[in-house]
Amino acid sequence: MLTCLLRRFAALALLLATAAHADTLVYSTSIALEATPWEHAVVLPRFDPALGRLDRVNLILACELAGSLGVENTNAIGVDPVYRPRARVSCVGPGSADPATLITLYSTAIPSLAAFDGTLDFGGISGYSTLYSGITTNSIGTTSSGSGLDLWSGPTGAPGEVALTVRANETTAPPTPAGVQAVSSVSVRAAVSVTYFYTRFPASVCSFQLAGCPCSNPAALGHGCGNSVNPSGAQLTLQGAASFTNDTLTLVGTGMTNSSALYIQASAFTLGGTLLGDGRTCASGPVVRLGTRSNSGGSSQYPGASDAPVSVRGLVPGPGSTRLYQVYYRDLGVFCLPATANLTNGFVVTWST
């Protein structure tokens, strides 16, 4: 059964899921059957931010335990012994402590054993020997926070690999009752699979849901951190098309203070971002200042009637380029930190022809 599972994992080395799960990517690796204890360092590809916004990571560990055991009753009377071969298998990934799955496997219950027959051979009327095997699969970790997701992601176009440590040890307790002796040999094989759940671009990033705000300030879904006039936080939305043949992309900021607002473009981004003022910025590459606006009713937009299109002003190289957009605005009101600025959520766009 595990062999079939491992083959399936191998076939899923680079899987874009079916239409029902169009935004799922799976990578896997396996470790051959080996006697415990063992420890192996394995690597799996990181998520490429060029594909979209990473929303969740799930790490799965599938294991097979196989081995043998022998039990001998050395008492002068018959007993009903208990002895269960076990193995502790763990996989440590980015930000994890030491998640593990504990496998307890034995083929059948150990039968009653007669008084010691005088030969310690794990056989005869006072002994018992058997082979055993079994399989278990365990979801050992889900990551859905911005800072944790960044450990599994990027950089764009060349994301590299994430290192994992897989360990297996026999943890069998002594046999009972007293006077029962046992020997065992435990071998384990394992398969590790990571599933990336993501949203294709355009996608909102740097929102309260992906990473916390200063002062533990809750904000609305898909918004930036709250500000002095709007606890739900300011929001950036997109209108039009990010197309080189017909660039109608318009960046619209709402829910801000009536102050100045700077519309920016960055060539690289992180999911969780970093604290900046009373908010978070997800820009991690060179930044282009698209334009500064004076908000009215807490809102503004870029471009205006006399402005160059976003692709022109932002010097976007061509189709397939991915860029982050966000609005940095003034907030002079007394709120949260002594800072005088905040940000909307960000939006990541991949430009088309």
N, C-alpha and C positions, 0 to 999 in steps of 0.2 A: 504493500500500500504506500509506504513512504517512497519507494523507488518511483512509483507513478507520480507521487507528489513532487519529487525532486525534478523529474523530467518536465513536469508542467512548469515548475519554477524556471527551469532553464529556457523553456520555450517563451517565457514571459520576460526575458532579459531586457527587452525594450518594448513594452506593451502600451499602446494607446487603446483604451478600453472601447467596448462597443458603444453604440449610440446612447444606450441607457445610462452609461457612465463615461460620457465623452471626455470628461475632464479628470481622468484618472491615469496615472502612470505607475508602472510596477517594475522594480528591479529586484533581483534575487541572486543569491550565491549559496553554495552548499559545502559541507565538510564531510568527508568520507567516514565510514564506520571505523572507530578507533577506541582502544581500551582506555579507560579513565585511570588517572586524571589527565586531562589535556586542556590546552589553551591555544587558541588561534586568533591572530589578527586578520580580519577580512576588511575589504573595502567595497563600497557600493557608490554608484554615481550620485552626486548631488543633483538637486533640482535645478534646471536651467531657467532663470527668470525670464528668458526670452519667450518661453511658452505661455506665461500668464502669471497671475497672482497665486502664490502658494497659500492654501487655506488650512490644510491639515496634513499631518504625516502619521502614518500608522506602521509600526514595526511588529512583524510577526515571526515567531520562532517555532519551527516544526522539528520534532525530534523523534528518533527511534532508539530504543534501548534494547540491547540484546546481550545475553550472557548465560551463565550457568550457575547453579548453586548445589551445594551438598550439605546435608544435615545429618548429624549423628547424635543419638541419645546415649550418653555415658552413665546415666543413672541406673540404679539397680531395679527400678520399676519403670513401667511404661509411662509415656507422657504424650501430650498433644502440643507439639512445638509450634511456635510462631516465628517466622523469619521472612522478611519481605525486602528483596533487593530494591534499592532506590538510587536515583541519580539526581543531582541538582545541576541543571543546565541554565546558564545565564548569558545574556547578550547585553553588553554595555554600549550605548550609543551617545551621541552628543547631548549633554545636559542631564543624562540619566544617572541614577545612583548605582544600582546593580539589580535591575529587574530580572526575575528568574522564573523558570517553570520547574516544578518538582514532579518527577515521574516515579510512581510506585507500581511496579509490574511483577507479576509472577503468574506462571501458567495455570496452576491449580493450587488449592489449599494443601498444605503439607499434611500427609496422613498421620494418624496416630502411630507412634513408634514403640516397639517392644523394649524391654530391658536390654541393656548393653550386651551384645553378643561376644564381646571380647576382642573385636577387630575394628580399629578406627579407619574404616574404608568408605564411609558414607554410603554404605550398601548393606545388604543382608536384612535381618529382621529389625535391627535397631538403626538403620540408616536409610537415607533417601537422597536421590540425585535427579536433577531435571535441567532442561534448557528452557529459556523463556525469552519473550520478545514482546514489544508493544510500541505504540505510536501515540504521540500527543501533539497538539497544536495549540499555541497560546499567543494571544495578542498581548505583547508585553509593554506596549507604550504608545500613547497617542499625544502628539504635540500640536497645539493649536494657538499658541500665543506668539506674538510678533517676534520677541527676542529669541524664543526657542526655534521658531521657523527659520530665522536667519542662519542658524547653525547648520541647517540642511540645504541651504540655497546659495547659488551664485558662485562667482560672478557671471554676468550675462555672456552667453556664447561659449564660455569655457569654465563651466561650473566646478570641474574637478571632482574629487571623491571625498567621501566621509569615512572615517576609520571606525570600525566596530571591534570589540573584543568578545569572543565567544568562549565560555569555559564550561567544562563538564567534570563533575566529581562524584564519586560514590559516597553516599551518606547513610548507608545502611546501619540501623541500630543493632546492638547485640541480640542474639536469639534468646528466646525465653521458652520454658523456665530455666533456672540454673541447672547446669549439668548437660545442657545441649550445646554442641559445638557446630560451627557452620563455616563454610568457605564459599566465596562467590567471586565471579569475574564479570565485570560490567563494561560493556562497550556502548558508545553512543555515536550516532551520526546526526547531523543537524542541517537544516536549511533555514536561511534568514531571508526574509522578504520585506522590502519597504515599499509602501504605497503612498504616492503623492496625490493629494486631492487639490485641484487648482481651478481657477476661473480664468478663462481666456481673456485677453485684452480686447477692448478697453476694460479696465478694472480699477476700482477704488482701492487705495492703500493708505497707510498712515492714519487710520481711523481709530476711534476709541476701542473698538472691538478687537483690533489686531494688536494693540499695545496700550498700556495704561497711560493716563494723563498725569501731569503734575498735580499734587494735592489730592490724589485719588479722586479726581473730578470726573464723574460720569457724564457722557455725552450721548447724543442720539446715534442710531445706527447709520454708519457711513458718513458721519460728520467728523470734523476736527474737534479738538478739546473745547470745552465751554469757555465763554468769554464774559465780560462784565455786563453785557446787555442780553446775552442769549445763552442760557445754561445748556441748551442742546448743541451748541457749537456751530461754527460756520461750515458751510458746505460748498465744495466745488463740483459742478456738473458740466457735462459736455453737450454741445449742440453741433449739428452739422457732421461733416465727414472729414476724416484725416486722410485725404487723398491728394496725391501730387498733381493729378490731372484736373481735380476740382476741389481745391482746398477751401472748404467752408467751415472748418473747425472753429468753434467759438467756445471760449472758456468763461463760464458764468459763476461768479462767487456770490453767495447769499449768506444772511445771518451774521454778518460782520458788524463792527462798529462803524459809525459815520466818520471815517478817517481815511488815510491813504492806504492803498492796497497795491502791493507789488506782485505782478504775475511772473512766475519763473518757470524755466524749463531746465531739466537736468538730464544728462546723458546716461546716468546710472542711478539705481535706487536700492534701498533696503526695505524689507516688509515692515519691520517694527519701527524703524527709524530711531532717531535720538531726540532727547529733550531739547527744545529751543524756546526760550521765553515761557509763555503759559501753554505751549503746545508741543508738537512733535514735527520734525522735518524728516522726510524719507529720501531727500537728495543725497547722493553719495558720489556723484561725478561732477564734472565741470558744469557750472550753472550759467544760463543765459537769462538776462533780465529782459523779458518780453515787453513790459510796459508798466507804468505806475498810473493808478486811477484814483479818483476821489469818490468814495462810496456815497450813495444816496439811498436812504432807506435800508442801509446795511448791505447794499448790492452794487455790483459793477460787472464789467465784462471786458475781455480782450479777444479779438480786435474790435475797435470801433470803426466807424465809417471811413476814417482817413488813415487807418493803420495798415501796415503790411500784413499779409496772411501769416498764420503761425509758422508754417513751414519755411517761409522766407525770412521772417524776423528771427526765428530760432536756428537758422542755418542747418536745417535737417538734411543730412547727406543724400537720402534717397529712399525709395520703397524698402520696407523691411526694417527700417530704423525704429528703435523703441525709445520713447522719451517719457519722462515723468513731468507732470504739471502740478503746480501747487500755488497757493496764494498766501503771501506773508503780509499781515496787516497790523496797523497800530491799534493798541488798546490801552489808553491812558487811565482807564478807570481802576479803582482799587479792587483787585481780584486775585485770588490765589497767591502767586509769587509777586514780588515787587517789579517783575518784568513789565515792559511797556509794549509788548507785541505778542501775537499769536498766529496760528496758521489754520487754514482749512485742511480737510483731508487732501490727499493727493490723487491723481488719476494717471495711470500708465497707458500709453497708446502706442500701438505699432502702426506705422504709416504704410499705406497701400499705394499702388500705382495710380 
